[in-house]
Amino acid sequence: MIIKSIEVANFRNYESMKIDFSSGTNILYGDNAQGKTNILEAIFMSATTKSHKGSKDKEIIKFGSDEAHIRTVLERDGASYRLDMHLRKNKSKGIAIDGQRVKKAADYVGLLNVVFFSPEDLSIVKRGPSERRRFIDMELCQLDETYLYNLARFNKLLVARNKMLKDMAGNRDFMSFLEVQDAQMIKYGKEIINSRAKFIKELGEIIEPIHRKLTGGKESLKIFYEPNVNADEYEDKLKRQRERDLFLKQTGIGPQKDDFSFIVKRSEQDEEIDIRKYGSQGQQRTASLSLKLSEIELVKKSKKENPVLLLDDVLSELDANRQNYLLDTIGDIQTIITCTGYDEFVNHRFEINKLIRVVNGTVISEN
């Protein structure tokens, strides 16, 4: 899987821009706040239809414009595809593959698989459950179109249920509507819980040897799914909590409150510790790096091909050993790296195939 080129119009600080990428390692360098991350954001949106920052479409469109465009050309399994995305301030986005309009995101997401790694990702272990759920959802949505559909349906029903709980305000006449709403939400919620359990199990098998190697054999890492409620108990518990939900005017149980834990053990004699709460910053950052490296391997295993790796100024946050481990992992993966200066890469056993300077919303190819 290779991105051949990306072209944007009125996207963030870019009025118009096109980049042709190498199939190897591409470096985007320049001072801060010039637009390097915006290029990676456009690529990520081409893959997932969403911003990695969680930004709304209207926030991404260049100031003074009403719409923005992203066009990405990729090569996969020997075939070429053109992905077009049309962002509009007051309407839903338009998406097309090779000029043919796509109505459902599930028919689009998964054609291009990317792994995005930023300095913020190094804090995923110590941050709140919502960040870890977002990680699971972003990856599963790329790998499994059924999960994407189930999650979209569940989230829509959850928003509607919470609104209904507020609107009911003690009016029991709405109870039959709530019961119908719950039956649908339970159906999709169970599918999400089962998919996440399978995903975490597969991820756990991949992450353990990676983390052991990354720590020089000093630590073992296991990850465990912590569902807010098990799939077979979901229906019963949601019904039993209905009165409490009515009182609080929000849904208190379900996969929207899931989490997963990171358990580290240094030796057979040491106790296992949950490094979300009790780990050092170094342990948390190393586990986060292990997680992102595992994401690469999971895509390879699931899709039988390499993802595109996007590294957003993350190497400057890693020590030399972890930098080397990450760079060794890249191998034959197409990689797009942002940094403030490229001199730091020269000393590595690292071939730069494409060097691009980014200055205030313009891109200059230097080789």
C-alpha angles and dihedrals in degrees: 000000000000134000107223097186146340127210127186137183125197090352114149106307094347120100091180131348141158130186128187110207133210118234088237130048120339122191121202107190136174143107122308120281094024097115106268095128090045089065091054090046090055090051091048091050090050088058102039106016087235137090116251086224093056090244121160119242093250090056091055097052112097114262111268094024130099098208143021134204135211122189119184126182115200138175121220131167089351093304128108123226132188115210117196126189125186116195119198129186099225103022138057116271122269119228131190138176114208089343095308114120116240115212100185125050089218088067091055110033113086097037088098118033120198136174111211118200122184134162088260089062089065087069097051092105096054098037126086129291092258090067092051092047089051090053091052093046096047093051097041092048089058093046102039124037091190090058090050090054094045093048093049091050093046094049091049091050092046092054090048092048093051090049090050091051089055095044095048092065092180095319103138092193087084094057095096090054090051091053091053090048091051094051091057094043092051091053094056094035092058091052091051093050092050093047093049092049091053092045094052091047092053092043091050092056090053100042099053098068092039092054093045091054092043090055094044091250092302097115140033119207129202128180124207132194113237106195116193085224133003117249094243091052098041099093095047095045094046090053093047091050094048095100091051091048089052090051094047093037093226139083110263103183135051144068091306085080099046125129139175129220135224113217119190129190122184099193142348089268096050125085121246113255132197101232092198086077108014107026125108119248089254092054091048094050093046091050090049090052090048088052094054093045088051089052089060092051092046092056090048091051096045100040099030089230141074123274122223110260119220115193112187108198089306100131091070088061094056130076120240095267094051092043090055093047091051093046091048088053093056093072108146095350117123104245131190114195130187121203140152093240133011098211089091090067098052094078092055125086084253131131116212107211098178128022119192128178117211118205123173098321097325129101125213120192110218100187 
